[in-house]
Amino acid sequence: MPRRLSRGLTVFDKLLNQKYLSQSTFRNSVSMVYTNSSAAPTYQVKKMRDQAYRICRDYLSGSWKSISSSDMVFRSISGGMSNFLYYCSLPETHTPLVGEPHQVLMRMYGQIHEGVEAKVTESVIFMMLSERKLGPKLYGIFPGGRLEEYIPARAMTCDELKSPEMSATIARKLAKVQHT
């Protein structure tokens, strides 16, 4: 194992033994872990899965409390510009109870969230948009991130973005947010 990666494993182990990671320690540990590989080794994936499982179990109810870490469907999602995004889902063998999400997005704050003020402001705005049904549902805010509704989606193509109909739809949605 490369020297730098083994250092990352040790740091990662220590960090994941804490109840929740602070934003800067999480960011630093992830950058060390991924430094010498194109994909996280199984060890890091298991540790991150266990961390996500603890967060989901603590913030969600019902079936989330009756599954194990290995039962939970877990994968990294690409596309976050500054955050680390993870998909967490109940296994097919577990039916969600009334009002309980089957799948969630776990967002671990990245480098843009340097100040406490910025984190608080973003959390308040996200919560307000969620309450007004103008954004994903918010399931929990924890130190270093939040749990939110998972919405299956893809990035828009250039042709879609150039479409006058699509531009009008986006403008109407933004106007609705601005008037709230």
C-alpha positions as CSV (number, residue, x, y, z in Angstrom):
1,M,0.0,0.0,0.0
2,P,1.4,3.4,-0.9
3,R,2.7,5.4,2.0
4,R,0.3,8.3,1.5
5,L,-2.7,6.1,1.2
6,S,-1.9,4.1,4.4
7,R,-1.6,7.5,6.2
8,G,-5.1,8.3,4.9
9,L,-6.4,5.0,6.2
10,T,-5.2,5.7,9.7
11,V,-6.6,9.2,9.7
12,F,-9.9,8.0,8.2
13,D,-10.2,5.3,10.9
14,K,-9.7,7.9,13.6
15,L,-12.2,10.3,12.0
16,L,-14.9,7.7,11.6
17,N,-14.7,6.7,15.2
18,Q,-16.1,10.2,16.1
19,K,-19.9,10.5,16.1
20,Y,-19.9,12.8,13.1
21,L,-17.1,14.3,11.1
22,S,-16.3,18.0,11.1
23,Q,-16.3,19.5,7.6
24,S,-12.6,20.2,7.4
25,T,-11.5,16.8,8.8
26,F,-13.8,15.0,6.5
27,R,-12.6,16.9,3.5
28,N,-8.9,16.3,4.4
29,S,-9.5,12.6,5.1
30,V,-11.3,12.1,1.8
31,S,-8.6,13.9,-0.2
32,M,-5.9,11.6,1.4
33,V,-7.9,8.5,0.8
34,Y,-8.4,9.2,-2.9
35,T,-4.9,10.5,-3.6
36,N,-3.4,7.3,-5.0
37,S,-6.3,5.5,-6.5
38,S,-9.0,6.0,-9.1
39,A,-11.6,4.4,-6.8
40,A,-11.8,4.1,-3.0
41,P,-10.5,0.8,-1.7
42,T,-13.1,-1.5,-0.2
43,Y,-11.9,-0.5,3.3
44,Q,-12.8,3.2,2.8
45,V,-16.1,2.4,1.2
46,K,-17.1,0.2,4.1
47,K,-16.1,2.9,6.6
48,M,-18.1,5.6,4.7
49,R,-21.1,3.2,4.4
50,D,-21.0,2.7,8.2
51,Q,-20.9,6.4,8.7
52,A,-23.8,7.0,6.4
53,Y,-25.7,4.2,8.0
54,R,-25.3,5.7,11.5
55,I,-26.4,9.1,10.2
56,C,-29.5,7.6,8.4
57,R,-30.4,5.5,11.5
58,D,-30.1,8.6,13.8
59,Y,-32.1,10.9,11.6
60,L,-34.7,8.7,9.9
61,S,-37.2,6.4,11.5
62,G,-39.0,3.1,10.9
63,S,-37.3,0.6,8.6
64,W,-34.1,2.6,8.7
65,K,-33.7,1.5,12.4
66,S,-34.2,-2.2,11.5
67,I,-31.5,-2.7,8.8
68,S,-27.8,-3.2,9.2
69,S,-25.1,-1.2,7.5
70,S,-24.4,-4.0,5.1
71,D,-28.2,-4.1,4.2
72,M,-28.3,-0.5,3.2
73,V,-27.8,0.3,-0.5
74,F,-24.9,2.8,-0.6
75,R,-23.1,4.5,-3.5
76,S,-21.2,7.7,-4.2
77,I,-22.8,10.1,-6.6
78,S,-20.8,12.2,-9.0
79,G,-21.7,15.8,-9.9
80,G,-21.2,17.7,-6.6
81,M,-19.2,20.8,-7.3
82,S,-17.9,21.2,-3.7
83,N,-19.8,18.6,-1.7
84,F,-19.5,14.8,-1.4
85,L,-22.8,13.2,-2.4
86,Y,-24.0,9.7,-1.4
87,Y,-27.1,7.7,-2.3
88,C,-28.5,5.7,0.6
89,S,-31.5,3.4,0.2
90,L,-33.4,0.8,2.1
91,P,-32.9,-2.7,0.6
92,E,-35.6,-4.1,-1.6
93,T,-36.5,-6.5,1.2
94,H,-37.7,-3.6,3.4
95,T,-40.8,-1.6,2.7
96,P,-40.7,2.0,4.0
97,L,-43.3,2.9,6.6
98,V,-45.8,5.7,6.1
99,G,-44.0,9.0,5.6
100,E,-40.6,7.4,5.6
101,P,-38.3,7.9,2.7
102,H,-37.1,4.8,0.7
103,Q,-34.0,6.6,-0.4
104,V,-32.1,9.7,0.6
105,L,-29.2,11.8,-0.5
106,M,-26.5,12.4,2.1
107,R,-24.6,15.6,1.4
108,M,-21.2,16.1,3.1
109,Y,-20.1,19.7,2.9
110,G,-17.0,20.4,0.9
111,Q,-14.6,23.2,0.6
112,I,-17.0,26.1,-0.2
113,H,-18.5,25.9,3.3
114,E,-15.5,27.4,5.1
115,G,-17.4,29.6,7.5
116,V,-20.1,28.7,10.0
117,E,-22.1,31.7,8.8
118,A,-22.2,30.3,5.2
119,K,-23.3,26.8,6.5
120,V,-26.1,28.3,8.6
121,T,-27.3,30.6,5.8
122,E,-27.4,27.7,3.3
123,S,-29.2,25.4,5.8
124,V,-31.9,28.0,6.5
125,I,-32.5,28.7,2.9
126,F,-32.6,25.0,2.0
127,M,-35.0,24.4,4.9
128,M,-37.3,27.3,3.8
129,L,-37.4,26.0,0.2
130,S,-38.1,22.5,1.4
131,E,-41.0,23.6,3.7
132,R,-42.5,25.5,0.8
133,K,-42.1,22.5,-1.5
134,L,-39.8,24.4,-3.8
135,G,-36.9,22.0,-3.3
136,P,-36.1,18.6,-2.0
137,K,-37.4,17.5,1.4
138,L,-35.0,18.0,4.2
139,Y,-34.7,15.0,6.6
140,G,-31.9,16.2,8.8
141,I,-29.0,18.6,9.3
142,F,-25.9,17.1,11.1
143,P,-22.4,18.5,11.7
144,G,-20.7,18.4,8.3
145,G,-23.8,17.9,6.1
146,R,-27.4,17.1,5.7
147,L,-29.9,14.3,4.6
148,E,-32.3,15.3,1.9
149,E,-34.8,13.8,-0.5
150,Y,-33.1,11.9,-3.3
151,I,-34.5,13.0,-6.7
152,P,-33.3,10.9,-9.6
153,A,-32.1,13.3,-12.3
154,R,-29.5,14.0,-14.9
155,A,-27.7,17.1,-16.1
156,M,-29.4,19.0,-18.9
157,T,-27.8,18.9,-22.4
158,C,-26.8,22.0,-24.2
159,D,-29.7,21.6,-26.6
160,E,-32.1,21.4,-23.7
161,L,-30.7,24.5,-22.1
162,K,-31.0,26.4,-25.5
163,S,-34.6,25.4,-25.9
164,P,-37.0,28.4,-25.5
165,E,-39.6,26.2,-23.9
166,M,-37.1,24.9,-21.3
167,S,-35.8,28.4,-20.6
168,A,-39.4,29.6,-20.0
169,T,-40.0,26.7,-17.6
170,I,-36.8,27.5,-15.7
171,A,-37.7,31.2,-15.6
172,R,-41.2,30.4,-14.2
173,K,-39.7,28.1,-11.5
174,L,-37.1,30.7,-10.5
175,A,-39.7,33.5,-10.3
176,K,-41.8,31.3,-8.0
177,V,-38.7,30.9,-5.7
178,Q,-38.0,34.7,-5.8
179,H,-41.6,35.6,-4.8
180,T,-41.5,33.2,-1.8
